[in-house]
């Protein structure tokens, strides 16, 4: 992932990205300003500037994690773009929060076989493209 102008580590950037995506998942669609307000509401993200949120949201759009849902006219007189997460974002959040150790401890051999076949099928398609 390219350096997007953050003065923080890669792990901190990923945490910030995860916060933005989870904000969108919970109450989509949201404008960049709304995501910024939600980010500032978190104790550990109170220092985040609007330009950082704006830059990261644009990068998420370029990477395909969010998409433009609609453009609404706001009270101040301009049009605000509202974004919503894509399937790629939902999958990324699900993989991040999944407890794979519990899945591997599962006694159901059929479920594990199905999961392995699905993952291998996706990996082969990605490798071919």
Kinemage of the C-alpha trace (Angstrom):
@kinemage 1
@onewidth
@group {chain A} dominant
@subgroup {mainchain}
@vectorlist {calphas} color= white
{ca unk a 1} P 0.000 0.000 0.000
{ca unk a 2} L 1.379 3.403 -0.904
{ca unk a 3} L 2.209 6.018 1.691
{ca unk a 4} L -0.797 8.303 1.682
{ca unk a 5} L 0.757 11.138 3.654
{ca unk a 6} L 0.152 9.757 7.115
{ca unk a 7} L 2.739 10.373 9.800
{ca unk a 8} L 2.157 6.960 11.362
{ca unk a 9} L 3.077 3.318 10.930
{ca unk a 10} L 1.481 0.888 8.518
{ca unk a 11} L -0.400 -0.825 11.359
{ca unk a 12} L -1.836 2.504 12.489
{ca unk a 13} L -2.942 3.295 8.907
{ca unk a 14} L -4.654 -0.101 8.679
{ca unk a 15} L -6.375 0.513 12.019
{ca unk a 16} L -7.559 3.902 10.763
{ca unk a 17} L -8.832 2.324 7.552
{ca unk a 18} L -10.642 -0.341 9.537
{ca unk a 19} L -12.345 2.324 11.645
{ca unk a 20} L -13.551 4.150 8.545
{ca unk a 21} L -14.861 0.950 6.949
{ca unk a 22} L -16.610 -0.160 10.126
{ca unk a 23} L -18.247 3.269 10.425
{ca unk a 24} L -19.574 2.885 6.895
{ca unk a 25} L -20.753 -0.683 7.485
{ca unk a 26} L -22.742 0.290 10.567
{ca unk a 27} L -24.528 3.294 9.066
{ca unk a 28} L -24.086 3.493 5.310
{ca unk a 29} L -24.192 5.642 3.245
{ca unk a 30} L -22.126 8.387 4.865
{ca unk a 31} L -20.359 11.472 3.590
{ca unk a 32} L -16.675 12.082 4.278
{ca unk a 33} L -17.609 14.721 6.870
{ca unk a 34} L -19.859 12.235 8.678
{ca unk a 35} L -17.065 9.638 8.741
{ca unk a 36} L -14.723 12.349 10.047
{ca unk a 37} L -17.138 13.206 12.874
{ca unk a 38} L -17.469 9.526 13.809
{ca unk a 39} L -13.680 9.094 13.766
{ca unk a 40} L -13.216 12.129 16.027
{ca unk a 41} L -15.758 10.694 18.464
{ca unk a 42} L -13.391 7.784 19.216
{ca unk a 43} L -11.004 8.584 22.041
{ca unk a 44} L -7.885 7.343 20.253
{ca unk a 45} L -8.774 9.056 16.948
{ca unk a 46} L -9.514 12.505 18.369
{ca unk a 47} L -6.353 13.896 16.756
{ca unk a 48} L -7.302 12.869 13.192
{ca unk a 49} L -7.678 15.767 10.763
{ca unk a 50} L -10.339 16.091 8.060
{ca unk a 51} L -7.753 16.055 5.277
{ca unk a 52} L -6.439 12.689 6.496
{ca unk a 53} L -9.945 11.211 6.491
{ca unk a 54} L -10.621 12.711 3.058
{ca unk a 55} L -7.373 11.326 1.626
{ca unk a 56} L -7.975 7.876 3.098
{ca unk a 57} L -11.577 7.742 1.881
{ca unk a 58} L -10.446 8.640 -1.645
{ca unk a 59} L -7.810 5.889 -1.464
{ca unk a 60} L -10.445 3.393 -0.293
{ca unk a 61} L -12.594 4.380 -3.265
{ca unk a 62} L -9.672 3.883 -5.675
{ca unk a 63} L -8.896 0.492 -4.126
{ca unk a 64} L -12.522 -0.631 -4.495
{ca unk a 65} L -13.476 -0.869 -0.825
{ca unk a 66} L -16.112 1.874 -0.997
{ca unk a 67} L -18.236 3.244 -3.789
{ca unk a 68} L -20.277 6.352 -4.395
{ca unk a 69} L -23.828 5.678 -3.247
{ca unk a 70} L -25.404 9.050 -3.954
{ca unk a 71} L -24.807 12.770 -4.066
{ca unk a 72} L -27.121 14.777 -1.805
{ca unk a 73} L -27.644 18.495 -1.591
{ca unk a 74} L -26.785 19.605 1.931
{ca unk a 75} L -28.045 22.547 3.954
{ca unk a 76} L -24.906 24.614 3.294
{ca unk a 77} L -25.767 24.638 -0.413
{ca unk a 78} L -23.249 22.245 -1.918
{ca unk a 79} L -23.539 18.610 -2.994
{ca unk a 80} L -22.014 16.034 -0.654
{ca unk a 81} L -21.019 12.608 -1.929
{ca unk a 82} L -22.162 9.699 0.222
{ca unk a 83} L -20.213 6.458 0.157
{ca unk a 84} L -21.109 2.883 0.980
{ca unk a 85} L -18.912 -0.187 1.405
{ca unk a 86} L -18.544 -2.722 -1.381
{ca unk a 87} L -18.580 -6.482 -1.068
{ca unk a 88} L -14.783 -6.347 -0.924
{ca unk a 89} L -14.980 -4.200 2.237
{ca unk a 90} L -17.492 -6.507 3.907
{ca unk a 91} L -15.244 -9.485 3.138
{ca unk a 92} L -12.144 -7.705 4.470
{ca unk a 93} L -13.920 -6.868 7.729
{ca unk a 94} L -15.271 -10.395 8.053
{ca unk a 95} L -11.814 -11.897 7.529
{ca unk a 96} L -10.321 -9.467 10.033
{ca unk a 97} L -12.803 -10.335 12.763
{ca unk a 98} L -13.129 -14.060 12.057
{ca unk a 99} L -11.804 -16.487 14.645
{ca unk a 100} L -10.009 -18.999 12.427
{ca unk a 101} L -8.675 -20.936 15.385
{ca unk a 102} L -12.252 -21.804 16.348
{ca unk a 103} L -12.982 -22.831 12.762
{ca unk a 104} L -9.942 -25.122 12.713
{ca unk a 105} L -10.946 -26.697 16.026
{ca unk a 106} L -14.273 -27.607 14.458
{ca unk a 107} L -15.004 -31.321 14.466
{ca unk a 108} L -17.074 -31.147 11.293
{ca unk a 109} L -14.826 -32.450 8.540
{ca unk a 110} L -17.372 -31.653 5.806
{ca unk a 111} L -17.453 -27.936 6.741
{ca unk a 112} L -13.658 -27.728 6.749
{ca unk a 113} L -13.472 -29.470 3.372
{ca unk a 114} L -16.034 -27.084 1.881
{ca unk a 115} L -14.175 -24.057 3.286
{ca unk a 116} L -10.849 -25.309 1.928
{ca unk a 117} L -12.327 -25.992 -1.517
{ca unk a 118} L -13.848 -22.511 -1.659
{ca unk a 119} L -10.610 -20.810 -0.636
{ca unk a 120} L -8.576 -22.843 -3.125
{ca unk a 121} L -11.037 -22.074 -5.923
{ca unk a 122} L -10.812 -18.335 -5.234
{ca unk a 123} L -6.995 -18.502 -5.008
{ca unk a 124} L -6.758 -20.267 -8.360
{ca unk a 125} L -9.045 -17.724 -10.060
{ca unk a 126} L -7.054 -14.811 -8.653
{ca unk a 127} L -3.780 -16.371 -9.757
{ca unk a 128} L -5.101 -16.866 -13.319
{ca unk a 129} L -6.271 -13.279 -13.716
